Amino acid sequence: MRNPVAKPIFALLALLALSPVVVAQSPRPRTPEAQAAGNFAIAAPLSSMFFLAPAQNREVPKMPQPAGPAPKHDLNGAWVGPLKASHGEVPPMTPVGQARFKLNKPEAVVHLAATNDPFVNCDPLGFPRNVLNHPVINAGMWFEQVPNRIVMMYQYQRVWRDIWMDGRELPKKVDAKGAPDSRFYGYSVGHWDGDYTLLIDTTGVDDRTWLDDAGHPHTVDMHVQERYTRLDQYTVELAVTVDDPKYYTKPFEFLKATYQWMVKQDFEETFCVPSEGNEYRESLAKPAGTGDEPAQ
């Protein structure tokens, strides 16, 4: 049986191919019906909700109001987001960064057959692009705290990250003699900053991935910092900053958002399926082409 979740993903690809702007920068508000059918314990205000794909886990249970206090040093469980998402302004790029940026061809501004977005080929989104959860907006993220580390699992593509909490250092370099290889989701270490904030530092991210749907690049030396602050029983606030001095003239805020406690504490499968992507391109994208040459 075909994966039913792949269809909305490739429907999104069709939307991206026809859109004159990057969807991630121009989200549409959820309808009241979609908001009521959300995947979170407490519905967020209508103005803060974004909708591109069908909501999942449609039951909103009766929860104690107001929410109970946040437990200390505890993010365990499944969360839905990003909600109330905002993005800082990308700073001016260095000449080498600008040259690299020009090589990327987002599907939102060119025909789908001409894009070189790794997502179109079902390549890993990588980090930090995966935290945008753009293939299925308001998808799941799961924290599992185990000895010496925290495992972060993501609904889209069923991938995970290891956040080491044992005091080890990040690799000083990657992709060099005697150094480890870069990874699509990098190397991450974390520690608690007070009772309710988990601070994660990541570097060594494979530079084949993009930062976002607009195609902003990064180097393997990029440093990303995430701050997950548990505000109460049901709400986590996230702030992500990017520092990549080879490509950008100053550090910048990549994402600020909140996550809500997931109702069912269970992920549905959400995959980008290469065979279905090829079928979509052959049957729909190419016949509706604009004459653009395929991107290299």
ZALUMDO-895749 format. One record per residue (C-alpha): residue number from 1; residue in three letters; z, x, y. Coordinates in Angstrom, 3 decimals. Example, Ala and Ser with C-alpha at 12.3 -4.5 7.8 and 13.67 -1.06 7.14 Angstrom:
REM ZALUMDO-895749
num->1; residuo->ala; up->7.800; east->12.300; north->-4.500;
num->2; residuo->ser; up->7.140; east->13.670; north->-1.060;
This chain:
REM ZALUMDO-895749
num->1; residuo->met; up->0.000; east->0.000; north->0.000;
num->2; residuo->arg; up->-0.806; east->1.286; north->3.457;
num->3; residuo->asn; up->2.022; east->2.179; north->5.756;
num->4; residuo->pro; up->2.364; east->-0.869; north->8.045;
num->5; residuo->val; up->4.016; east->1.182; north->10.761;
num->6; residuo->ala; up->0.952; east->3.358; north->11.307;
num->7; residuo->lys; up->-1.059; east->0.463; north->12.753;
num->8; residuo->pro; up->0.967; east->0.059; north->15.960;
num->9; residuo->ile; up->0.829; east->3.838; north->16.433;
num->10; residuo->phe; up->-2.957; east->3.907; north->16.364;
num->11; residuo->ala; up->-3.089; east->0.785; north->18.480;
num->12; residuo->leu; up->-1.116; east->2.854; north->20.976;
num->13; residuo->leu; up->-3.704; east->5.616; north->20.665;
num->14; residuo->ala; up->-6.379; east->3.086; north->21.597;
num->15; residuo->leu; up->-4.332; east->2.044; north->24.627;
num->16; residuo->leu; up->-3.893; east->5.673; north->25.660;
num->17; residuo->ala; up->-7.603; east->6.341; north->25.313;
num->18; residuo->leu; up->-8.466; east->3.527; north->27.717;
num->19; residuo->ser; up->-5.660; east->4.012; north->30.212;
num->20; residuo->pro; up->-6.414; east->5.815; north->33.502;
num->21; residuo->val; up->-2.886; east->7.209; north->33.692;
num->22; residuo->val; up->-0.370; east->8.645; north->31.289;
num->23; residuo->val; up->1.508; east->5.788; north->29.676;
num->24; residuo->ala; up->4.798; east->7.683; north->29.650;
num->25; residuo->gln; up->4.666; east->7.814; north->33.435;
num->26; residuo->ser; up->3.833; east->4.124; north->33.889;
num->27; residuo->pro; up->5.949; east->2.110; north->31.432;
num->28; residuo->arg; up->5.816; east->-1.672; north->31.393;
num->29; residuo->pro; up->9.046; east->-3.688; north->31.536;
num->30; residuo->arg; up->10.020; east->-5.513; north->28.382;
num->31; residuo->thr; up->9.676; east->-9.259; north->28.391;
num->32; residuo->pro; up->12.914; east->-11.305; north->28.207;
num->33; residuo->glu; up->11.970; east->-12.204; north->24.604;
num->34; residuo->ala; up->11.535; east->-8.555; north->23.673;
num->35; residuo->gln; up->14.791; east->-7.650; north->25.376;
num->36; residuo->ala; up->16.668; east->-10.329; north->23.471;
num->37; residuo->ala; up->15.200; east->-9.020; north->20.220;
num->38; residuo->gly; up->16.237; east->-5.442; north->20.925;
num->39; residuo->asn; up->17.568; east->-2.881; north->18.496;
num->40; residuo->phe; up->20.787; east->-2.101; north->20.315;
num->41; residuo->ala; up->24.338; east->-3.369; north->20.336;
num->42; residuo->ile; up->24.396; east->-4.330; north->24.010;
num->43; residuo->ala; up->21.228; east->-5.342; north->25.858;
num->44; residuo->ala; up->20.390; east->-3.175; north->28.865;
num->45; residuo->pro; up->19.241; east->-4.741; north->32.174;
num->46; residuo->leu; up->15.677; east->-6.044; north->32.140;
num->47; residuo->ser; up->14.565; east->-3.620; north->34.857;
num->48; residuo->ser; up->15.603; east->-0.669; north->32.699;
num->49; residuo->met; up->13.769; east->-1.632; north->29.518;
num->50; residuo->phe; up->10.345; east->-0.374; north->28.454;
num->51; residuo->phe; up->8.102; east->-1.927; north->25.818;
num->52; residuo->leu; up->5.064; east->-0.506; north->24.055;
num->53; residuo->ala; up->5.727; east->-1.360; north->20.407;
num->54; residuo->pro; up->7.408; east->-4.207; north->18.499;
num->55; residuo->ala; up->11.192; east->-4.125; north->18.462;
num->56; residuo->gln; up->12.863; east->-3.523; north->15.109;
num->57; residuo->asn; up->16.221; east->-4.530; north->13.596;
num->58; residuo->arg; up->16.090; east->-7.741; north->15.588;
num->59; residuo->glu; up->19.664; east->-8.941; north->15.231;
num->60; residuo->val; up->21.985; east->-8.417; north->18.185;
num->61; residuo->pro; up->25.491; east->-8.908; north->16.770;
num->62; residuo->lys; up->28.477; east->-10.131; north->18.706;
num->63; residuo->met; up->30.287; east->-7.056; north->19.901;
num->64; residuo->pro; up->33.681; east->-6.747; north->21.592;
num->65; residuo->gln; up->33.313; east->-6.880; north->25.348;
num->66; residuo->pro; up->33.925; east->-4.718; north->27.165;
num->67; residuo->ala; up->32.937; east->-1.878; north->24.846;
num->68; residuo->gly; up->35.766; east->0.106; north->23.355;
num->69; residuo->pro; up->36.542; east->3.691; north->24.384;
num->70; residuo->ala; up->34.443; east->6.572; north->23.138;
num->71; residuo->pro; up->35.937; east->8.543; north->20.228;
num->72; residuo->lys; up->36.461; east->12.229; north->20.923;
num->73; residuo->his; up->33.979; east->14.806; north->19.557;
num->74; residuo->asp; up->32.086; east->12.063; north->17.735;
num->75; residuo->leu; up->28.407; east->11.086; north->18.015;
num->76; residuo->asn; up->28.013; east->10.152; north->14.349;
num->77; residuo->gly; up->25.625; east->7.331; north->13.587;
num->78; residuo->ala; up->22.256; east->5.935; north->14.640;
num->79; residuo->trp; up->21.254; east->5.346; north->18.251;
num->80; residuo->val; up->18.273; east->3.683; north->19.945;
num->81; residuo->gly; up->16.472; east->5.092; north->22.947;
num->82; residuo->pro; up->15.583; east->6.496; north->25.342;
num->83; residuo->leu; up->16.511; east->3.604; north->27.656;
num->84; residuo->lys; up->16.732; east->3.626; north->31.466;
num->85; residuo->ala; up->14.537; east->6.713; north->31.215;
num->86; residuo->ser; up->13.655; east->8.769; north->34.266;
num->87; residuo->his; up->11.803; east->12.057; north->34.589;
num->88; residuo->gly; up->12.275; east->14.758; north->37.181;
num->89; residuo->glu; up->9.319; east->16.112; north->39.100;
num->90; residuo->val; up->7.520; east->18.920; north->37.318;
num->91; residuo->pro; up->7.680; east->21.955; north->39.649;
num->92; residuo->pro; up->4.659; east->24.039; north->40.679;
num->93; residuo->met; up->3.300; east->26.122; north->37.837;
num->94; residuo->thr; up->2.697; east->29.838; north->37.822;
num->95; residuo->pro; up->-0.955; east->30.967; north->37.710;
num->96; residuo->val; up->-0.713; east->31.709; north->33.972;
num->97; residuo->gly; up->0.962; east->28.361; north->33.368;
num->98; residuo->gln; up->-1.689; east->26.512; north->35.357;
num->99; residuo->ala; up->-4.450; east->28.248; north->33.403;
num->100; residuo->arg; up->-2.847; east->27.185; north->30.125;
num->101; residuo->phe; up->-2.347; east->23.614; north->31.391;
num->102; residuo->lys; up->-6.062; east->23.262; north->32.162;
num->103; residuo->leu; up->-6.889; east->23.819; north->28.493;
num->104; residuo->asn; up->-5.005; east->20.683; north->27.433;
num->105; residuo->lys; up->-6.923; east->17.398; north->27.436;
num->106; residuo->pro; up->-4.605; east->14.367; north->27.256;
num->107; residuo->glu; up->-5.986; east->11.282; north->25.568;
num->108; residuo->ala; up->-4.903; east->9.139; north->28.514;
num->109; residuo->val; up->-7.504; east->10.671; north->30.823;
num->110; residuo->val; up->-10.332; east->11.513; north->28.415;
num->111; residuo->his; up->-11.963; east->9.749; north->25.518;
num->112; residuo->leu; up->-9.918; east->9.869; north->22.325;
num->113; residuo->ala; up->-12.558; east->11.898; north->20.497;
num->114; residuo->ala; up->-12.427; east->14.547; north->23.235;
num->115; residuo->thr; up->-8.667; east->15.040; north->23.393;
num->116; residuo->asn; up->-6.902; east->18.045; north->21.900;
num->117; residuo->asp; up->-3.498; east->16.351; north->21.899;
num->118; residuo->pro; up->-1.761; east->17.558; north->18.712;
num->119; residuo->phe; up->-0.367; east->14.044; north->18.207;
num->120; residuo->val; up->-3.856; east->12.642; north->17.553;
num->121; residuo->asn; up->-4.093; east->14.792; north->14.416;
num->122; residuo->cys; up->-0.561; east->13.845; north->13.352;
num->123; residuo->asp; up->0.693; east->17.359; north->14.074;
num->124; residuo->pro; up->4.436; east->17.608; north->14.756;
num->125; residuo->leu; up->5.332; east->16.440; north->18.254;
num->126; residuo->gly; up->7.789; east->19.307; north->18.507;
num->127; residuo->phe; up->10.695; east->19.585; north->20.889;
num->128; residuo->pro; up->11.435; east->18.332; north->23.509;
num->129; residuo->arg; up->8.443; east->15.968; north->23.396;
num->130; residuo->asn; up->9.925; east->14.180; north->20.388;
num->131; residuo->val; up->12.906; east->12.944; north->22.420;
num->132; residuo->leu; up->10.512; east->10.827; north->24.497;
num->133; residuo->asn; up->9.927; east->8.731; north->21.348;
num->134; residuo->his; up->6.539; east->7.688; north->22.716;
num->135; residuo->pro; up->4.848; east->6.672; north->19.441;
num->136; residuo->val; up->7.406; east->3.881; north->18.945;
num->137; residuo->ile; up->9.373; east->3.301; north->22.120;
num->138; residuo->asn; up->13.095; east->2.735; north->21.527;
num->139; residuo->ala; up->13.028; east->4.409; north->18.122;
num->140; residuo->gly; up->15.998; east->5.786; north->16.268;
num->141; residuo->met; up->17.973; east->9.024; north->16.494;
num->142; residuo->trp; up->20.807; east->9.812; north->14.093;
num->143; residuo->phe; up->23.692; east->12.293; north->14.478;
num->144; residuo->glu; up->25.409; east->13.478; north->11.315;
num->145; residuo->gln; up->28.284; east->15.896; north->11.837;
num->146; residuo->val; up->28.813; east->18.237; north->8.860;
num->147; residuo->pro; up->30.691; east->21.541; north->8.511;
num->148; residuo->asn; up->29.396; east->24.198; north->10.927;
num->149; residuo->arg; up->26.561; east->22.077; north->12.329;
num->150; residuo->ile; up->25.287; east->18.718; north->13.477;
num->151; residuo->val; up->22.112; east->17.352; north->11.918;
num->152; residuo->met; up->19.942; east->15.287; north->14.261;
num->153; residuo->met; up->17.473; east->13.035; north->12.445;
num->154; residuo->tyr; up->14.619; east->11.138; north->14.062;
num->155; residuo->gln; up->12.924; east->7.937; north->12.969;
num->156; residuo->tyr; up->9.430; east->9.065; north->13.949;
num->157; residuo->gln; up->7.985; east->11.306; north->11.206;
num->158; residuo->arg; up->11.420; east->11.442; north->9.506;
num->159; residuo->val; up->12.159; east->14.919; north->10.867;
num->160; residuo->trp; up->15.481; east->16.578; north->11.560;
num->161; residuo->arg; up->16.998; east->19.387; north->13.623;
num->162; residuo->asp; up->19.938; east->21.621; north->12.750;
num->163; residuo->ile; up->22.362; east->22.113; north->15.652;
num->164; residuo->trp; up->24.576; east->25.040; north->14.651;
num->165; residuo->met; up->28.175; east->24.717; north->15.849;
num->166; residuo->asp; up->29.560; east->27.917; north->14.295;
num->167; residuo->gly; up->29.246; east->30.138; north->17.359;
num->168; residuo->arg; up->26.056; east->31.950; north->16.350;
num->169; residuo->glu; up->23.660; east->33.140; north->19.039;
num->170; residuo->leu; up->20.127; east->31.966; north->19.593;
num->171; residuo->pro; up->17.406; east->34.467; north->18.628;
num->172; residuo->lys; up->16.653; east->36.730; north->21.568;
num->173; residuo->lys; up->12.938; east->36.680; north->20.737;
num->174; residuo->val; up->10.569; east->35.116; north->18.219;
num->175; residuo->asp; up->7.112; east->35.908; north->16.847;
num->176; residuo->ala; up->7.745; east->39.648; north->17.135;
num->177; residuo->lys; up->8.348; east->42.421; north->14.637;
num->178; residuo->gly; up->11.764; east->42.005; north->13.091;
num->179; residuo->ala; up->12.255; east->38.621; north->14.785;
num->180; residuo->pro; up->12.054; east->35.127; north->13.264;
num->181; residuo->asp; up->8.991; east->32.925; north->13.600;
num->182; residuo->ser; up->8.880; east->30.216; north->16.254;
num->183; residuo->arg; up->9.423; east->26.669; north->14.988;
num->184; residuo->phe; up->8.062; east->23.286; north->16.026;
num->185; residuo->tyr; up->11.618; east->22.146; north->16.815;
num->186; residuo->gly; up->12.978; east->25.536; north->17.764;
num->187; residuo->tyr; up->16.400; east->27.061; north->17.114;
num->188; residuo->ser; up->19.418; east->25.141; north->18.408;
num->189; residuo->val; up->23.101; east->25.865; north->18.903;
num->190; residuo->gly; up->25.704; east->23.518; north->20.299;
num->191; residuo->his; up->29.288; east->23.147; north->21.423;
num->192; residuo->trp; up->31.529; east->20.457; north->22.851;
num->193; residuo->asp; up->31.997; east->20.514; north->26.606;
num->194; residuo->gly; up->35.219; east->18.545; north->26.867;
num->195; residuo->asp; up->36.001; east->15.604; north->24.609;
num->196; residuo->tyr; up->32.843; east->13.538; north->24.979;
num->197; residuo->thr; up->29.860; east->15.803; north->25.797;
num->198; residuo->leu; up->27.779; east->17.691; north->23.269;
num->199; residuo->leu; up->25.863; east->20.567; north->24.879;
num->200; residuo->ile; up->22.814; east->21.866; north->22.952;
num->201; residuo->asp; up->20.717; east->24.929; north->23.819;
num->202; residuo->thr; up->17.316; east->25.419; north->22.182;
num->203; residuo->thr; up->14.710; east->28.166; north->22.296;
num->204; residuo->gly; up->11.977; east->29.611; north->20.069;
num->205; residuo->val; up->9.812; east->26.464; north->20.131;
num->206; residuo->asp; up->6.267; east->26.877; north->18.797;
num->207; residuo->asp; up->3.955; east->26.972; north->21.846;
num->208; residuo->arg; up->1.250; east->24.879; north->20.151;
num->209; residuo->thr; up->3.236; east->21.766; north->21.069;
num->210; residuo->trp; up->3.135; east->19.980; north->24.432;
num->211; residuo->leu; up->6.104; east->19.058; north->26.578;
num->212; residuo->asp; up->4.804; east->15.553; north->27.216;
num->213; residuo->asp; up->1.817; east->13.218; north->26.959;
num->214; residuo->ala; up->0.307; east->14.734; north->30.109;
num->215; residuo->gly; up->-0.181; east->18.017; north->28.259;
num->216; residuo->his; up->2.279; east->20.234; north->30.126;
num->217; residuo->pro; up->2.553; east->23.468; north->28.111;
num->218; residuo->his; up->5.463; east->25.758; north->27.367;
num->219; residuo->thr; up->6.020; east->29.259; north->26.031;
num->220; residuo->val; up->8.065; east->30.297; north->22.999;
num->221; residuo->asp; up->10.610; east->31.679; north->25.481;
num->222; residuo->met; up->11.312; east->28.229; north->26.982;
num->223; residuo->his; up->14.989; east->27.318; north->27.121;
num->224; residuo->val; up->15.901; east->23.629; north->26.797;
num->225; residuo->gln; up->19.388; east->22.263; north->27.354;
num->226; residuo->glu; up->20.502; east->18.792; north->26.250;
num->227; residuo->arg; up->23.721; east->17.083; north->27.324;
num->228; residuo->tyr; up->24.756; east->14.074; north->25.215;
num->229; residuo->thr; up->27.745; east->12.326; north->26.798;
num->230; residuo->arg; up->29.345; east->9.425; north->24.963;
num->231; residuo->leu; up->30.353; east->7.003; north->27.700;
num->232; residuo->asp; up->31.950; east->4.361; north->25.465;
num->233; residuo->gln; up->31.810; east->2.871; north->21.991;
num->234; residuo->tyr; up->28.147; east->1.869; north->22.284;
num->235; residuo->thr; up->26.531; east->4.114; north->24.908;
num->236; residuo->val; up->25.394; east->7.740; north->25.034;
num->237; residuo->glu; up->23.905; east->9.307; north->28.158;
num->238; residuo->leu; up->21.351; east->12.116; north->27.782;
num->239; residuo->ala; up->20.190; east->14.723; north->30.303;
num->240; residuo->val; up->17.529; east->17.292; north->29.336;
num->241; residuo->thr; up->16.522; east->20.298; north->31.453;
num->242; residuo->val; up->13.688; east->22.767; north->30.862;
num->243; residuo->asp; up->13.614; east->26.386; north->32.031;
num->244; residuo->asp; up->10.391; east->28.294; north->31.326;
num->245; residuo->pro; up->9.895; east->30.894; north->34.087;
num->246; residuo->lys; up->6.636; east->32.235; north->32.669;
num->247; residuo->tyr; up->4.927; east->28.862; north->33.241;
num->248; residuo->tyr; up->7.080; east->27.055; north->35.854;
num->249; residuo->thr; up->8.467; east->28.282; north->39.165;
num->250; residuo->lys; up->11.905; east->26.771; north->38.619;
num->251; residuo->pro; up->13.923; east->24.828; north->36.039;
num->252; residuo->phe; up->13.457; east->21.039; north->36.090;
num->253; residuo->glu; up->14.898; east->17.813; north->34.723;
num->254; residuo->phe; up->12.735; east->16.759; north->31.787;
num->255; residuo->leu; up->14.506; east->13.492; north->30.938;
num->256; residuo->lys; up->17.527; east->11.469; north->31.874;
num->257; residuo->ala; up->18.227; east->8.400; north->29.751;
num->258; residuo->thr; up->20.757; east->6.399; north->27.772;
num->259; residuo->tyr; up->20.960; east->5.491; north->24.093;
num->260; residuo->gln; up->22.594; east->2.398; north->22.599;
num->261; residuo->trp; up->24.336; east->2.032; north->19.264;
num->262; residuo->met; up->21.858; east->0.837; north->16.604;
num->263; residuo->val; up->22.591; east->-2.556; north->15.097;
num->264; residuo->lys; up->21.669; east->-2.001; north->11.462;
num->265; residuo->gln; up->22.321; east->1.751; north->11.352;
num->266; residuo->asp; up->19.116; east->2.139; north->9.347;
num->267; residuo->phe; up->15.668; east->3.520; north->10.177;
num->268; residuo->glu; up->12.389; east->1.916; north->9.271;
num->269; residuo->glu; up->9.657; east->4.360; north->8.249;
num->270; residuo->thr; up->7.512; east->5.405; north->11.196;
num->271; residuo->phe; up->4.775; east->7.871; north->10.343;
num->272; residuo->cys; up->1.580; east->9.151; north->11.856;
num->273; residuo->val; up->-0.728; east->8.970; north->8.806;
num->274; residuo->pro; up->-3.696; east->11.396; north->9.016;
num->275; residuo->ser; up->-5.960; east->9.366; north->6.744;
num->276; residuo->glu; up->-5.462; east->6.215; north->8.798;
num->277; residuo->gly; up->-5.986; east->8.187; north->11.990;
num->278; residuo->asn; up->-9.314; east->9.462; north->10.677;
num->279; residuo->glu; up->-10.304; east->5.930; north->9.684;
num->280; residuo->tyr; up->-9.465; east->4.693; north->13.175;
num->281; residuo->arg; up->-11.511; east->7.411; north->14.867;
num->282; residuo->glu; up->-14.534; east->6.876; north->12.616;
num->283; residuo->ser; up->-14.532; east->3.078; north->12.800;
num->284; residuo->leu; up->-13.459; east->2.430; north->16.389;
num->285; residuo->ala; up->-13.046; east->5.469; north->18.629;
num->286; residuo->lys; up->-16.349; east->7.234; north->17.990;
num->287; residuo->pro; up->-18.554; east->4.098; north->18.116;
num->288; residuo->ala; up->-16.990; east->3.272; north->21.480;
num->289; residuo->gly; up->-17.427; east->6.854; north->22.726;
num->290; residuo->thr; up->-18.225; east->7.953; north->26.253;
num->291; residuo->gly; up->-20.388; east->10.919; north->25.310;
num->292; residuo->asp; up->-17.606; east->13.453; north->25.769;
num->293; residuo->glu; up->-17.860; east->16.528; north->23.613;
num->294; residuo->pro; up->-14.967; east->17.027; north->21.187;
num->295; residuo->ala; up->-12.213; east->19.179; north->22.610;
num->296; residuo->gln; up->-11.825; east->22.689; north->21.224;
